[in-house]
């Protein structure tokens, strides 16, 4: 089953759904999981900010959301998100399939393994390369312009960046800025779920150096209903195509990074006991 997290402006997706409320060890998720189908492929959808966007990015219960997706049988997750561009060539309307993130958040529950047993999981390649490749292929088949690969810097929110911060991010070589990719993508990684990001550029953050006519981002721009209009058909095509994703050597290498002895033992115990492990019960 394929899971889709709806981002800002993207609160509805599937028709003819079954609503599945899920109780998780980490509290309630943002919304019930709604399960339907696209061309015979089972799809689960949840708006990460809630049905009416009542949850700002720093208040989203990311652990509950990801756990709920796994609980209903999801094994691949597509995480669309609105983002600001840090580069002139990534203009509004561009889709970016990020392959790296930089975490600049400060106060979020960001792991399922929070002691007392210490478990370390490799973060070298936080996004699933196999699913990203399939999404890129599907986008091209749908004639949707897409950039394959990029770095998203994730800020705490709910405020947007200062001009100094934006200059710093650009000078560091980051491509886009967002408020929700961490810890969502990472938590999926900890549960060995394939996760791919689809970043829709809605603005140029605070503007770009040498381009004074570009206004800074506003909440109206980032949360525009056009985000849903742009993302919904894109995600529909991606769900149809990503069902053909299989366990390839690239995916095996990606999941093999979980293969430390403590990582395997912790993941197995965490999954089998519904989160009530000896170190977080």
N, C-alpha and C positions, 0 to 999 in steps of 0.2 A: 504494500500500500504506500502511496505517495502522500506526504503531508505538505501543506502550504500554510505558512504564517503570513497573514495579511498585515501590511504596514500602514503608515499614515495615509488616509484617504482610501484605503482598500479594506472595506469591512464586510463585503458580500461577494460571494464567488460562485457557489454551486446552486443548481436548482434540484428540487426533489431530494431533499437530504433527510437523513436520520440524525437527530440530535442526541449526542452521547455525553451526558454529564459524567465526569471522571473525578473521583476523589483521589488525591495524591498525598504522599507522605509530607509534602512541602506546602500544603494549603491549597486553596482553590486556584485553578488556572484563570486566565483572563476572560474566558468564555467557554461554553460547552464546545466540544469538538463536533463539527458537523460533517457527516460522511455521506458522500454521493459517488457518482461515477462520471467519467469523461471518456466516451468511446470505449466503454468496457473496462477502463482502468479505475480501480477504487482510489478515491482521493479523500483525504481528511483536511478540513480547513478550520483555522482559528485566527481571528483578528488579535494580534498580540497586545493591542492597546485597549481591548474590550470592544463590545458591539457599538458603543457610542463614543469611543475614544475618551474614556474616563480615566485611563491610566497613563500618566506621563512616563517617559522612558526609564527614569530611575525608580519607578514604582511597579514596573511590570514584574510579575512573579515568573521569571524565566525558568527556574527549576521546575515549577509545577507545569508550565506550558510544555516543555520538552518531555517531561515524564508522561504527561497525558497523551502526547502523540505516540510514544512508544507503547503505552498501555493499550491503545486501540489497534495496534498492529502495524504502525508506520515503520518502514525501514529506510526510507529516503525522504529527506526534507528539502523543500525549496523555500528559501527565505528572502522574499522580495523586500526591499526597503527603499524609502526615499533618501536621497543624499545630496550633498552639495559638492560641486566640482571644485577642484583645486588647480585645474589645468585648463588653458584656453581651448584646447582641442576636444575636451569632454564637455560639449555644450548641452544645455537643457534638452531633455528628450532622449539622451544617450543611455543605453543599457550597458552596465559594466558587470562582468562576472568576476568578482574579486577572488584572489587566491591567497591573500595575506591580510591580516588585521594588525593594528597597533592599538593596544588598550590604554586609553587615557581616562577610564572611569575611576571612581573612587569609593563607592559605598554600596556595592551590589553583592548579593550572594552568588558566587560564581563557580561553585564546584559542588559535586555530590559527595566528594571525599573530604570531609572537614574535621577529621580526627576521631579518636586519638591515633589510629593507624595511619601512617604517612604513605600516601600513594602519589607517585609522580607520573604524568603522562606527557609524552612528547608533543610539543606544539609546533614543530618545525613546519609542518604542512597542515594547517588547521582546517582547510576545506577539502572535500573529496574531489580528487582530480578526475576520476572516471565520470561522476555525475556532471561536473563542470563541462567536460568535453562533450557529453551527450547534449547538454543544454545549448552549447554553442552550435552544434550541428543542427539542432532543431530550430534555433533562431534563424540560421541561414536558410533553412528549408522554407521557413515562413517569410523570408525576405525581410527580416527585422534586423536593422543594424545593431551589432553588438561588439563590445570590446572584451576579448577573452584575456583575463588576468588584470590585476590591479591591487593596490593596497588601500584599504579603508582604515582611517583613523577614527576610533570610536570615542566620543566625548560623553561626559556624564549627563549633560542636559539638566533641566529643560532649556537652559539658556543656549543661545547660539555662540559661536566663537567671537572673540575680539579680533580686531585687525592684526594685532601682534601675534596672536595664536595662529591665525590663518596663514600669515607670512611664514611662521615657524614650520607649520605642517607642509606648506608648499616647498620650502627650502629643504625639508627632509626627504622630499621625493615622493610623498604620499599622493594618491590620486583623487580620492573622494573622502568626505567626512560625513559621519552618521552617528546616531545615538543608541542603536539597538543591536548591532551585530555582536557585540560582546555584552553579556556572556552567552547569548543564545547559540551562536555557532559552536562555541567551546563546549557547552553542556551536551550538545548533540554528539560532539566528538567523544566526550567521556562515556557516553552510552553506546558507542560504536555505531551510531547512525550516520549514514551518508548525508552530508549537508552541503548545499551549494547556495551561494548568495547571488541574487540578481538586484543590483543597485540601479535605480532609476534616478538619473540626474534631474533635479528640479530647479536648480539655481547655481550661482557661482559663489556660494558661501557669503563672505562679506564683500565680494567684488574681487577683482584681480589687479595686480600691480600694472600700472601703465594703461589701465582701461577704466578711467574715472566715471564713465557713463553707466557702468554696471551698478545697479542698486544692491545693497546687502539683502540677504535672505529675510523673509518674513514668515510668520506662522501660516498666513494665508497661502503663500506659495508652496511651502513644504507639505501642507495638508490639503492641497487642492483636490476637489473631486476628480480632476483630470488624471490624478495619479491612479485611481481605480480604473478609469477608462483605458489608460495605457497598459496597466499591469494585468488586468483580468484576461484579455485575449492572449497576451503573451504567455501567461501562466497556463492557460488552457492548452495551448500548443505544446508547451514544455511538458505538461503532465502526460499528454498523449505520447510524446516521444521518449520521455525518461523511463517509461515502463520497459523499454527495450534495454535499459542499462543492466549490465550483468556484472558478476564478480570477475573482474579482470586482474591482470598482474599489477596494474597501477593501484587498484583498490586494495588488493591483498597487501601491497607494500604500505599503503596508508593505514590500514587496520593493524598491520603487524607492529606499528609503533606503540600499540597498546600492550605489547607482548612481554613486558617485564613480569617477573613472577608475581610481584605484589599487585601489579595492575590487573593481571588476569584474575587473581584470587579476589581482589576487591570488586571488580566489575561483576564477576559471577555471583558473589554473595549479595551485592547490592541489588542485582536484577532478580534473583531468586526470592529475596525477602521483602520485595516491595519497598526498598529504601530503609527498612528498619534493621540496619546492620548493627553489630555490637558497638560500633563507634559513632553512630548517630541516632540511636534509639532513645 
